[in-house]
Amino acid sequence: MIVSVVVTAFNEERFIGRCLSSLLSQDMDFEIIVVDDGSGDGTSRVVDSFVKQYPSRVRLVRLEKNQGLGNARNIGARHSSGRVVVFLDADMEFPPDFVRKLVAPVLEGAALASCHSSEVIANTGNPWVKVQGQKVRGVGQAAKTGFIRAVDRQFFLSAGGFDASKGFFDDVSFHEKTGVEAVVVDAVLLHHNPDTAREIFWRNVWIGRSVLKHHKHGDVLVMLVKRLLDFIAFFGVVLLFTPLWFVDLMCFLFFGLVVFRHRALPSDSVRESMLVRLAYVPLYRWVRAAGFVKGLLESLSGRGWEKKA
């Protein structure tokens, strides 16, 4: 086939079925290569059911150990055979014309790479998603971007693929390595944001492990200070039970400022809105901060950048 779609998955049992069903409903044919990046859940079992049903279109590459997203994508590309390779995630879903629109500039020779314009967040009803404050994300009206979704396979492989050492930020590493920008295509997909405390924590561990490889040290320091301030907001509540009334008051005011200035998606009722503000917002910020600090400390101590959960 002329197009190969590589879907990377790590513990995506909940979403991989919907992802594959939407890909098999596209208005063009292509091969689908799922790279199970050392999952500990039933991801491979779900994919196997699709392989049995669509043996000529779906293949599974099972990695025994988590290799990290960049390595998993590179491995998928090496197993592909299409002229164009597309990199997608297992927690995404796609309208029927998505892949055709995405690969068109590369197949026509107008560009070496392309990227979709927007991602609509699919699970905004979840309170852990509400506190992340996103309904839509993406590059919008930009003409080009450093994010790569579809790319000429031969060019990608000859350039060495993604730089997996970038960890969380490896999706822009191909642009940083080659200087190639992706043409932005008017194509939209659905994407599920992390919707449990565990997912949010490990996502931020991954960010913390990767941030020194991608950001200037001064920028990392600013990020760290912001995360530590979230811990101070926590102490504002704890210190209410001490006799230091002035410190109590200042910390409590700071806690209130953090909670009520935090951007969250609107709720359907006053009760839900208060629950999100008073419970999920501080919990989200504390979990995010704890994950980031843990990952950063691991990075400083020489630990790997692999995505764990």
Residue pairs with C-beta under 8 A, 6 or more apart in sequence:
1 29
1 30
1 31
1 81
1 82
2 30
2 82
2 83
2 84
2 107
3 28
3 30
3 31
3 82
3 83
3 84
3 85
3 86
3 99
3 103
3 107
4 30
4 31
4 32
4 33
4 77
4 80
4 81
4 82
4 84
4 85
4 86
4 153
5 23
5 30
5 31
5 32
5 33
5 85
5 86
5 88
5 99
6 33
6 35
6 73
6 76
6 77
6 80
6 85
6 86
6 87
6 88
7 16
7 19
7 20
7 23
7 32
7 33
7 34
7 35
7 76
7 88
7 89
7 90
8 34
8 35
8 37
8 69
8 72
8 73
8 76
8 87
8 88
8 89
8 90
9 16
9 34
9 35
9 36
9 37
9 39
9 43
9 47
9 89
9 90
10 36
10 37
10 38
10 39
10 43
10 66
10 69
10 72
10 90
10 307
10 309
11 39
11 40
11 41
11 43
11 309
12 19
12 39
12 41
12 43
12 90
12 91
13 39
13 41
13 42
13 43
13 45
13 46
15 90
15 91
15 92
15 192
16 34
16 43
16 46
16 47
16 90
17 46
17 50
18 93
19 88
19 89
19 90
19 91
19 92
19 93
19 94
20 32
20 34
20 47
20 50
20 58
22 93
22 94
22 95
23 32
23 88
23 94
23 99
24 32
24 50
24 54
24 57
24 58
25 96
26 94
26 96
26 97
26 98
26 99
26 100
27 96
27 97
27 100
28 99
28 100
29 57
30 57
30 82
30 86
30 99
31 57
31 58
31 59
31 80
31 81
31 82
32 54
32 57
32 58
32 59
33 59
33 60
33 61
33 76
33 79
33 80
34 47
34 58
34 59
34 60
34 61
34 90
35 61
35 63
35 72
35 73
35 75
35 76
35 79
36 43
36 44
36 47
36 60
36 61
36 62
36 63
37 63
37 66
37 67
37 68
37 69
37 71
37 72
37 307
38 63
38 64
38 65
38 66
38 67
43 90
44 60
44 62
47 58
47 60
48 60
50 58
51 58
51 59
51 60
59 79
61 75
61 76
61 79
63 72
63 75
66 306
66 307
66 308
67 75
67 164
67 306
68 164
68 167
68 170
68 305
68 306
68 307
69 164
69 167
69 168
69 170
69 171
69 307
70 161
70 162
70 163
70 164
70 165
70 166
70 167
70 170
70 173
71 164
73 87
73 161
73 162
73 170
74 161
74 162
74 164
76 85
76 87
77 85
77 87
77 153
77 156
77 157
77 161
78 157
80 153
82 153
83 107
83 152
83 153
83 154
84 103
84 106
84 107
84 150
84 151
84 152
84 153
85 150
85 151
85 153
85 156
86 99
86 102
86 103
86 149
86 150
87 148
87 149
87 150
87 151
88 94
88 149
88 189
89 191
91 191
91 192
92 119
92 189
92 190
92 191
92 192
93 122
93 189
93 190
94 189
94 190
95 188
95 189
97 187
98 116
98 187
98 188
98 189
101 116
101 185
101 186
101 187
102 114
102 115
102 116
102 149
102 150
102 185
102 187
103 114
103 150
104 114
104 185
105 111
105 114
105 183
105 185
106 112
106 113
106 114
106 150
106 151
106 152
110 183
111 182
111 183
112 151
112 152
112 155
112 180
113 148
113 149
113 150
113 151
113 152
113 174
113 180
113 181
113 182
113 183
114 149
114 150
114 151
114 182
114 183
114 184
114 185
115 139
115 145
115 147
115 148
115 149
115 150
115 182
115 183
115 184
115 185
116 138
116 149
116 184
116 185
116 187
116 188
116 189
117 138
117 139
117 140
117 141
117 184
117 185
117 186
117 187
117 188
118 136
118 137
118 138
118 139
118 140
118 188
118 189
119 136
119 137
119 138
119 188
119 189
119 190
119 191
120 135
120 136
120 188
120 189
120 190
120 191
121 129
121 134
121 135
121 136
121 137
121 190
121 191
121 192
121 193
122 190
122 191
122 192
123 129
123 192
123 193
123 195
124 130
124 134
124 135
124 265
126 195
127 272
127 275
127 276
127 280
128 194
128 195
128 196
128 197
128 200
128 280
128 284
129 193
129 194
129 195
129 265
130 264
130 265
130 267
130 276
130 280
131 262
131 264
131 265
131 276
131 280
131 281
131 284
132 193
132 194
132 284
133 262
133 263
133 264
133 265
134 193
134 265
135 265
137 191
138 188
139 145
139 147
139 184
142 184
143 183
143 184
144 181
144 182
144 183
144 184
145 181
145 182
145 184
146 172
146 175
146 176
146 181
146 182
147 171
147 172
147 175
147 182
148 171
148 172
148 174
148 175
148 180
148 182
149 182
150 182
151 174
151 180
151 182
155 180
156 174
159 174
159 177
159 178
160 177
161 174
162 170
162 171
162 173
162 174
163 170
163 173
163 174
163 176
163 177
164 170
165 213
165 305
166 172
166 173
166 210
166 213
166 214
166 305
167 206
167 209
167 210
167 213
167 214
167 305
167 306
167 307
168 206
168 207
168 209
168 210
168 211
168 214
168 305
168 307
169 210
169 211
169 213
169 214
174 180
175 181
175 182
194 200
194 203
197 283
197 287
198 309
199 309
200 284
200 287
200 288
200 291
201 287
201 288
201 290
201 291
202 291
202 307
202 308
202 309
203 291
204 287
204 288
204 289
204 290
204 291
204 292
204 295
205 291
205 292
205 294
205 295
205 298
205 308
206 295
206 305
206 307
206 308
207 291
207 292
207 295
208 291
208 292
208 293
208 294
208 295
208 296
208 297
208 298
208 299
209 295
209 296
209 298
209 299
209 303
209 304
209 305
209 306
210 295
210 299
210 305
211 220
211 223
211 292
211 295
211 296
211 299
212 220
212 296
212 299
212 300
213 299
213 305
215 223
220 296
223 292
224 292
224 293
224 296
227 288
227 289
227 292
227 293
228 289
228 293
229 258
230 258
230 285
230 286
230 288
230 289
231 286
231 289
232 251
232 254
233 251
233 254
233 255
233 258
233 259
233 282
233 285
234 255
234 282
234 286
235 251
236 248
236 250
236 251
236 252
236 253
236 254
236 255
237 251
237 252
237 255
237 282
239 247
239 248
239 251
239 252
240 248
240 251
240 252
242 248
255 282
258 281
258 282
258 285
259 277
259 278
259 281
259 282
260 277
262 277
262 281
262 285
264 276
264 277
264 280
264 281
266 273
267 273
267 275
267 276
299 305
